């Protein structure tokens, strides 16, 4: 069993702590893996993004607090502005704005795009800024609603990721689908975690209403 780290400076036994040790364990990447990273969005990247209805944004604050946030909309919701720039609209959420708070402190972000049924993914890394440009936002209207802001990403590197993770997870395999009843409702889990005694049925009803009426 791996012991949990008590603070930022403690290191558990058997921890790997250097690049040299990592290379000793894993060896060098293949020749193709080493050269597949490109500095801009080519036709394949553009096509992948146009087909993608879902991505995850990874960001960190100035002091290293990490966050990974899912974003979803109809395919093509992420706009490729040019070969080195893309824009992601913001939609209604819970107003925690974890990604945005991180970006104003540290603009470095990572993206991973998914396409349903496709087991490969696209990874993009770069620097982001939060934009209120009305001309840009007008291109991102969905169901009559204009986003308040967009995340504009200056691409530093992009590369396609092989399908091994999705094959192992069987993510798109209908036979691997987990029944929703395998977990309690979202309302029940959050109330338990927050140690609140709000009536679960009322919270469930509010969540379902938000799903129906407040996606945009």
C-alpha positions, 0 to 999 in steps of 0.5 A: 500500500502506498502511504498518503503524503502528509504535506507538500514536502514529504515523499512516500517510500518507493516514490519516483522523484526524477526524470532519470529514474523515470527513463530508467523504468520506461526507456525512451519513447518510440521514434514516431511518438517523439516526433508526432507533436506539431506546433499548430493545428493542421487539417487533421486537428481541425477536423477532429475538433470540428467533430468533437462535442466534448473536451476536458480542460486542465489548468493550475493556479499560481500556487499549483492547485490543479483542476480538470473541467469537462466542457460539452456542446454540439460538435463544432462548438470549439471554434478554430480561429486560425492554425494557432488559435482556438476558442471555447465558449462558456455555458451555464454552470455552477459559477465556481469558475475554477478554470477561469480563476486558474487562468487569470493566475496561470495561463498554461492549460492542456486540452483533450478532445473526444469524439464519440465512437472514436478511440483516439483523442486529440491533445492540445497544450497552450496558453489561454486568455478569457475574452469578452469580445462581442464579435467572437461571442456572437459566433458561439450562440447556441439555442439563442443564448450568447456565452458571457465569455470564451476561453481563447487558447494560443496553441503551443503544441498539438498531437493525436493520442493512441486508442489504448486507454479507451480500448482498455476502458471500453469507454464507447462499448455499449456492453460496458455501460454502467446502469445509473442505478449503480450509484446514488443520485447526484443530489444524494452524493453531494448532500452526503459529502457536504454533510447537509440534511436538505430534503434529497427529493427537493435537490433532485428536482432542482437538478432535473429542472436545471438539466431541462431548462438551464443548459444555456 
